[in-house]
Amino acid sequence: MNLDRDAIAIAQSAADEIRAFNHRTIDTSAFEQPADVYRATDALLELVQYLPKAIEQNWKRLREMEQDEAIRMDNLTDVSETMEEVRMHLNEARRDLSHSWSHLNSAVQVMSHMGGQ
């Protein structure tokens, strides 16, 4: 884990890696055995597990910026109303990720019993 990079670079790198994964797995040779799919899905499960915390930490920092009166709206909307809207959407995203984690975890548990022919 390289913490010498800034947060934006780390988030962008993670997004780039998932995009690369999506492109790589278009090719059927990406996975040769069910265990390969299992291991990749297990890694995605880990990713989904970490995303709610990342969202929570982003919200925390944005809230601190609001409290410091360091946010202005270029569309002239009210900052506190906008922050409430952002909070609501981020909370929904975290909740949805929790549901996704649960479903992925169930799939991983089932796949753990699969083997190749």
C-alpha positions as CSV (number, residue, x, y, z in Angstrom):
1,M,0.0,0.0,0.0
2,N,1.5,3.3,-1.1
3,L,0.2,6.2,1.0
4,D,2.7,8.7,-0.5
5,R,0.2,9.4,-3.3
6,D,-2.6,11.9,-2.8
7,A,-6.2,10.6,-2.3
8,I,-7.4,11.6,-5.7
9,A,-4.6,9.7,-7.4
10,I,-5.3,6.6,-5.3
11,A,-9.1,6.7,-6.1
12,Q,-8.3,7.3,-9.8
13,S,-5.9,4.4,-9.8
14,A,-8.5,2.1,-8.3
15,A,-11.1,3.1,-10.9
16,D,-8.5,2.6,-13.7
17,E,-7.7,-0.9,-12.4
18,I,-11.4,-1.9,-12.3
19,R,-11.8,-0.6,-15.9
20,A,-8.7,-2.6,-16.9
21,F,-10.2,-5.7,-15.2
22,N,-13.5,-5.2,-17.1
23,H,-11.6,-5.0,-20.4
24,R,-9.4,-7.9,-19.6
25,T,-12.3,-10.2,-18.7
26,I,-14.0,-9.6,-22.0
27,D,-11.6,-12.2,-23.3
28,T,-12.7,-15.8,-22.3
29,S,-9.0,-16.7,-21.6
30,A,-9.0,-14.4,-18.6
31,F,-10.4,-17.3,-16.5
32,E,-9.4,-20.8,-17.1
33,Q,-11.0,-22.5,-14.1
34,P,-14.0,-21.8,-11.9
35,A,-11.5,-21.2,-9.1
36,D,-10.1,-18.2,-11.1
37,V,-13.6,-16.7,-11.2
38,Y,-14.0,-17.4,-7.5
39,R,-10.8,-15.6,-6.6
40,A,-11.6,-12.6,-8.8
41,T,-15.1,-12.4,-7.4
42,D,-13.6,-12.7,-3.9
43,A,-11.3,-9.7,-4.6
44,L,-14.3,-7.7,-5.9
45,L,-16.1,-8.6,-2.7
46,E,-13.2,-7.1,-0.8
47,L,-13.4,-3.9,-2.9
48,V,-17.1,-3.5,-2.3
49,Q,-16.4,-4.0,1.5
50,Y,-14.0,-1.0,1.5
51,L,-16.1,1.4,-0.6
52,P,-18.7,2.4,2.1
53,K,-15.8,3.5,4.4
54,A,-14.3,5.5,1.6
55,I,-17.6,7.2,0.9
56,E,-18.0,7.9,4.7
57,Q,-14.6,9.5,4.9
58,N,-15.3,11.7,1.8
59,W,-18.5,12.9,3.4
60,K,-16.7,13.6,6.7
61,R,-14.2,15.8,5.0
62,L,-16.9,17.6,2.9
63,R,-18.8,18.2,6.2
64,E,-15.7,19.7,7.8
65,M,-15.4,22.0,4.8
66,E,-19.0,23.1,5.2
67,Q,-18.4,23.8,8.9
68,D,-15.3,25.8,8.0
69,E,-17.5,27.7,5.5
70,A,-15.1,26.7,2.7
71,I,-17.8,25.7,0.2
72,R,-19.5,28.0,-2.2
73,M,-22.0,27.0,-4.9
74,D,-21.4,28.3,-8.4
75,N,-25.1,27.8,-9.2
76,L,-26.1,30.0,-6.2
77,T,-28.0,27.2,-4.4
78,D,-28.0,27.1,-0.6
79,V,-24.9,25.2,0.7
80,S,-26.8,23.5,3.6
81,E,-29.6,22.3,1.4
82,T,-27.1,21.0,-1.1
83,M,-25.1,19.3,1.7
84,E,-28.3,17.6,2.9
85,E,-29.0,16.3,-0.7
86,V,-25.4,15.0,-0.9
87,R,-25.6,13.3,2.5
88,M,-28.8,11.6,1.5
89,H,-27.3,10.3,-1.8
90,L,-24.1,9.1,-0.2
91,N,-26.0,7.3,2.6
92,E,-28.1,5.6,-0.1
93,A,-25.0,4.6,-2.0
94,R,-23.4,3.2,1.2
95,R,-26.6,1.2,1.9
96,D,-26.7,-0.1,-1.7
97,L,-23.1,-1.2,-1.4
98,S,-23.9,-3.0,1.8
99,H,-26.6,-4.9,-0.1
100,S,-24.2,-5.6,-3.0
101,W,-21.6,-6.9,-0.5
102,S,-24.2,-9.3,1.0
103,H,-25.1,-10.7,-2.5
104,L,-21.5,-11.0,-3.6
105,N,-20.6,-12.7,-0.4
106,S,-23.4,-15.3,-1.0
107,A,-22.1,-15.9,-4.5
108,V,-18.5,-16.3,-3.3
109,Q,-19.7,-18.8,-0.7
110,V,-21.4,-20.9,-3.4
111,M,-18.5,-20.6,-5.8
112,S,-16.1,-21.8,-3.2
113,H,-17.4,-25.3,-3.8
114,M,-16.8,-25.2,-7.6
115,G,-14.0,-27.0,-9.3
116,G,-13.0,-27.6,-12.9
117,Q,-13.5,-30.7,-15.0
